[in-house]
């Protein structure tokens, strides 16, 4: 379980980086619809990242590896 949560946290971090990079791109500044989509997706990935971090901390405090 711990390894799964660690890997999911890495995926979430990668998604956050991708969406942060996209939101700063010229393409997103030119297209309002794309900018909104990327901002919304970044918001979701950030929320998932916080949730996974919380679960990872909880898992590290328990011994059910």
C-alpha positions, 0 to 999 in steps of 0.5 A: 500500500505504501509503495502504491501511494508513493507512486501515485504521489509521483504521478500527481506531482508530474501532472501538477508540473505539466499543468503548471507549465501549460498554464504559463505557455503562450498557447494558453494565454492566446486561448481562453477556453484552453486556459480555463481547461488547464487551470481547472485540471491543475486545480484537480491535480493539486487537490489529488496531490494533497489527498495522496500526501495525507494518505501517505503520511497516514500509511507511514504511521501505520504498519500495514505495508 
